[in-house]
Amino acid sequence: MKSRLAALLLMLATTTAAAQSLPYGVSVANLQAVRDITLGQTTITGTLTNHGNIELPAPSVTFALYDAQGREISRVTQRADAPLPPGGTWDVRAITPHTFTRFSAVDVRAQ
């Protein structure tokens, strides 16, 4: 668990004006991607858990998508519809039309 949180900390690097970066207190787990050939889209799912002591208003997760050569080809962001209380979990579900070989969570924020 500590190594997974450390890896997440390394991935959280940038912030924007209206967002608060979350460098600690959250974890993203159980990530998977399923391609629906009929709809031409891929759904990325996972679980974000708030281990902190404060409510996270509108948490979001950004995933980087990579091709077979390891080049980043796109990003997709999913934002929660409600705040995430301390100890709460959010089932992340991000949909993209891009075809990719691998992906990773690169940013977690609260707005």
Phi, psi and omega in degrees: 000317180296321180291326178293319178293322177297319178296320178296320178299320179294330182281339182273097187241328188247157174226161174238169188303316186265006185242155176248122177287145181248086185283350179204166175092358178228157172222150176241125185221172175056039181285137174205158179229135180232125180269129174255102184295324180298315180273346181069038180215159177242138177251122176260128179234158178181184181231127175255128181242134177267104178269357183279184182256002180236153177290140178259112179285126176048062177295151177219155177232134176249132179249135172266137181250135185237148176273183183296336178272002179085010178274138177289127182251340181189173173224151176224136182239139175236133181246140178289151179278346184219160175298155179250112183287164175305133181081355183278160176235153179229127177276104182286140178213101181248135182244136179220146175277350184287143172265130183217163181266321177212168180212163174208151174284122184245349181202137174230130184221167170227134182249000000 
